[in-house]
């Protein structure tokens, strides 16, 4: 199952990688943070580590460490525009609750 990107998110990430001039994908993970317990980490990736798992969606690689995959399995990363706001949206089927601002979650 793994972690996937929507077409919109893949286009957005590809565009940023092209502007950046290096990198082959993004790293998605979780960290302890926020009022609900966990927060997403998202960054460009230039190289993988030995234990990393690599998934590909619409030509973009998504790198996830094994500890984060427990919380991210089945997640789709989308890029949405809502009015004047735009950004990534995490469609994570494992989330049981999240804070009001949407920055942190728990499973």
C-alpha positions in Angstrom: 0.0 0.0 0.0 2.6 2.6 1.1 2.3 6.3 0.6 1.0 8.0 -2.6 0.8 11.5 -4.1 -2.2 12.8 -6.0 -1.5 14.1 -9.5 -1.8 17.7 -8.2 0.8 17.0 -5.5 3.1 15.3 -7.9 3.0 18.2 -10.3 3.7 20.6 -7.5 6.6 18.6 -6.1 8.1 18.1 -9.6 7.9 21.9 -10.2 9.7 22.7 -6.9 12.4 20.0 -7.6 13.0 21.6 -11.0 13.3 25.1 -9.5 15.6 23.7 -6.8 17.8 22.2 -9.4 18.5 19.0 -7.5 16.8 16.2 -5.6 14.8 13.2 -6.7 11.7 13.4 -4.5 10.4 14.2 -1.1 10.8 12.7 2.4 7.6 12.3 4.4 7.8 11.5 8.1 6.2 12.1 11.5 7.6 13.7 14.6 6.3 14.1 18.2 4.8 17.6 18.3 1.7 19.7 18.6 -1.3 19.5 20.8 -2.5 16.2 19.4 0.8 14.4 19.7 2.3 14.0 16.2 3.0 16.3 13.2 4.0 15.6 9.6 7.5 16.4 8.4 8.0 17.1 4.7 11.3 17.9 3.0 13.2 17.5 -0.3 15.4 14.4 -0.5 18.7 14.2 -2.3 19.7 10.7 -1.1 18.2 7.8 0.8 19.4 6.1 3.9 19.8 2.3 4.1 16.5 1.6 5.9 14.4 4.1 3.9 11.4 2.8 1.9 10.8 4.4 -1.5 7.4 4.7 -3.2 6.6 6.3 -6.5 3.5 8.2 -7.6 3.1 10.0 -10.9 6.8 9.9 -11.5 7.7 11.4 -8.1 9.5 9.4 -5.4 8.3 9.5 -1.8 10.8 8.4 0.8 9.6 7.2 4.2 11.5 5.8 7.2 10.2 2.6 8.6 9.2 4.1 12.0 7.1 6.8 10.3 5.5 4.3 7.9 3.6 2.8 10.8 1.6 6.1 11.1 1.6 6.9 7.4 0.6 3.6 5.7 -2.1 4.3 3.2 -1.7 8.1 3.3 -2.2 10.2 0.1 -0.5 13.5 0.0 -2.6 16.0 -2.0 -2.0 19.6 -3.0 -5.2 21.7 -2.8 -6.2 25.3 -3.5 -9.0 26.7 -1.3 -9.8 30.3 -2.0 -6.6 32.3 -1.5 -4.9 29.4 0.4 -3.0 26.6 -1.1 -1.0 23.8 0.4 -0.5 20.1 1.0 -3.3 18.1 2.6 -2.6 14.7 4.2 -5.3 12.2 3.6 -4.3 9.7 6.3 -6.7 6.8 7.1 -4.8 6.1 10.4 -5.7 9.5 12.0 -8.2 9.1 14.9 -8.2 12.7 16.0 -6.4 16.0 15.1 -6.1 19.4 16.6 -8.3 22.3 15.4 -5.6 23.9 13.3 -4.8 20.6 11.5 -1.1 20.8 12.3 -1.0 17.7 14.6 -2.8 14.4 14.9 -2.9 11.2 16.8 -3.5 7.6 15.8 
